[in-house]
Amino acid sequence: MAAEEGVVIACHTKEEFDTQMRKAKDAGKLVIIDFTASWCGPCRFIAPVFVEYAKKFPGAVFLKVDVDELKEVAGEYEIEAMPTFLFIKDGKKIDTFVGARKDNLQASIEKHVGAASASA
């Protein structure tokens, strides 16, 4: 389990996504999902930043979902623009952030993860 901390987990199947979501919910962790697409320029720009934040905030689970690969998951969360970052806690959507603005992304992460895990 510890090996997954500080990494972005790319989900390639609905089962994989559901498993990660269930594990995070059971552990009481915040999930941050990066809905991305291979053809999306801003997505490519923000991807390494998202990885950086995954290392910085090991208390949260960072998932990456390609909207073309997992249309079902993107549809379920009504994703219409890329990149969209979704914040989920206890199975409920608590925040959504659209766009590749790293300051806004970090502020949202800090707001939901809380200062305690950022300094851990």
N, C-alpha and C positions, 0 to 999 in steps of 0.2 A: 504493500500500500504506500509506504513512504517514497518508493521510487517514482511514484506519479506526481509527487509534490514538486512544484516549480517547473512544470512542463505544460505545454499546450497539447492536449490530446485530440488528435484529429479523428473524427468519427466518420467511418465510411459506410456503415450500415445502420439501419433504424434500430436493430437489436443492440449494436454497440452503443449508440446514443442513449437508448433506454436504460441500459446497464449502468452507464456512467451517471445518468441522472438519478437512478435509484440509489446507487452507492453514496452519492453526494447528499441526497436527502436523508438517508439513514445516518450519515455522519454529522448531519446538521450543518453542512457547509454551504456557502454561497457558491452558485454556479454562474460563471460568466461565459456566454456563448458568443463566438465571433461567427456571424453568418457572412460568408464570403463567396467569391466566384473567381475562377481562374482568369477570366477576361477583364476583371475589374482592377483598374490602375490604382485607385485609392486603397483597395484591399491589399495589394502587394506592398504599398507604402507602409501601411499600419501593421502588417503581419509581424515584422521583427520587434516592433514596439510592444505588441501583445505578448510575445515570448518573454521580453524583458520584464513586463509586469507580472507574468506568471512566476518568474524567479523572485521578484520583489514581494509578492503577496502569496506565500505558500499556503495560507489559510483558506484560500478559495480554489475552486476547481475551474480550470480554464479549458473550454472545449472549442473546437473549430469545426464548422459545418459548411461544406460546399453546397450552395443552394441547388446547383444543377445535379449534383450527385444524390442529395437527400431532399428531393422536392417535397416529399411527404412531411418531413420535419419542418421545412421552411413554410409550407402551407399551414401546418398546425399552429405555428406562431405568427402567421400572417405577415411574413417578411416581404417587404416590397422594394427595399433599397439596400444596396451593399456599399460599404459594410454596415451591418446592424449589430449592435452589441446588446445582448439580452441578459438581464440580471435576474436570477431565479433563486428563491430561498424557500425551503420547505415545499417545493413543488409549485410555488406560486410566482408569477411574474411580478417583480417589484419595481423594475425600471427598464427603460429601453433607451438606447442612445444610437443615433444614426450619424454616420460620417467618420472620416479619418482624422479627427482632431485629437491629437494625443493628450493635450492638456485636459480637455473635457473628459476623455476616457479615464485618465488617471484620477481626476476629481471624483468621478462616479464610483470608481473602484474604492477609493479611500473612504468615501461616504458610506458605502455598504459593507466593506470589510472591517472598517473601524481602525482607529489608530493602534489599538493593542496588537493586532496581528502584523501590522506594518513594521513595528519595532522589534518583533520577536526574532 
